[in-house]
Amino acid sequence: MDIAGKRLVTPSKPDYWHGTPVAGATFTAEQTAALRKIGSRAQANQRKYQLPAVYDVRLWTEPTAEEPARKQMTFPCPVVSGTRDRTRLCVIAPNGMEQWVEWKK
């Protein structure tokens, strides 16, 4: 499924999992810009709490008329922080915003 051409824009509810792909890069343009802003904080937390630098968030697509079968999508996201009990991670989603996700080791 090609998601590059499909974008959902809703001001009141942003779609965290859509961003602008950059050819040959691991992260979207929005993730790279957000990482530039908070890069030192993310690196300090990764060292202090022994967090991964990148976490692959896996989500399932919703069935539609065009794509009736569900597919698993993987989004590589830079890690910003984590919970003390190590069950959730704060990552930079493809749209450049911080998002808490379940940490499945």
C-alpha positions in Angstrom: 0.0 0.0 0.0 1.5 3.3 -1.0 0.7 5.9 1.7 2.8 8.7 0.1 0.0 10.0 -2.0 -2.7 9.7 0.7 -2.8 12.3 3.5 -5.6 13.0 5.9 -5.5 16.5 7.3 -7.8 17.4 10.1 -6.9 20.4 12.2 -8.6 19.2 15.4 -7.2 15.6 15.2 -3.8 15.3 13.6 -2.8 12.0 12.0 0.4 11.1 13.7 1.3 8.4 11.2 1.6 10.4 8.0 4.7 12.5 7.2 6.7 13.6 4.2 9.1 10.9 3.1 12.7 11.8 2.3 14.4 9.7 -0.3 17.2 7.5 1.2 16.4 8.6 4.8 15.1 6.6 7.7 12.9 9.4 9.1 10.4 11.7 7.5 11.2 15.4 7.1 9.0 16.3 10.1 10.7 13.7 12.3 14.1 15.1 11.3 13.1 18.7 12.1 11.7 17.6 15.5 14.8 15.6 16.3 16.9 18.6 15.5 15.0 20.7 18.1 15.1 18.1 20.9 18.0 15.9 19.9 20.2 16.5 23.0 17.3 15.7 25.3 16.5 12.5 23.5 20.2 11.4 23.5 20.5 12.1 27.2 17.4 10.1 28.0 18.5 7.2 25.8 21.8 7.0 27.7 20.4 7.6 31.2 17.5 5.1 30.9 19.1 2.7 28.4 16.5 3.3 25.7 16.8 2.3 22.1 17.6 5.2 19.7 15.0 4.0 17.2 11.8 2.0 17.8 9.8 0.4 15.0 6.1 1.2 15.7 3.8 -1.4 14.1 0.2 -0.6 13.4 -2.5 -2.3 11.4 -4.4 -0.6 8.6 -8.2 -0.4 8.7 -10.0 -2.3 6.0 -11.5 -0.1 3.2 -13.4 -0.8 0.0 -10.1 -0.5 -2.0 -8.0 -2.6 0.5 -10.3 -5.1 2.2 -7.4 -7.0 3.9 -5.7 -5.5 6.9 -1.9 -4.9 6.5 0.7 -4.3 9.1 2.6 -1.0 8.7 6.0 -0.3 10.3 7.1 3.2 11.2 10.7 3.8 12.4 10.5 6.5 15.1 13.3 8.2 17.1 12.9 7.6 20.9 12.6 10.6 23.1 11.8 9.1 26.5 10.2 6.1 28.3 8.2 5.3 31.4 9.9 4.1 34.6 8.2 0.7 34.4 9.5 0.3 30.8 6.1 -0.3 29.2 5.7 2.8 27.1 8.0 4.9 24.9 7.6 8.5 23.8 8.6 8.6 20.1 8.6 11.2 17.4 5.8 10.1 15.1 6.2 10.6 11.3 4.2 13.9 11.5 6.9 15.3 13.8 4.8 15.2 17.0 5.7 13.3 20.2 3.5 10.3 20.7 3.4 7.6 23.5 3.3 4.0 22.3 3.4 0.6 24.0 6.9 -0.8 24.2 6.8 -4.4 22.9 10.3 -5.8 23.5 
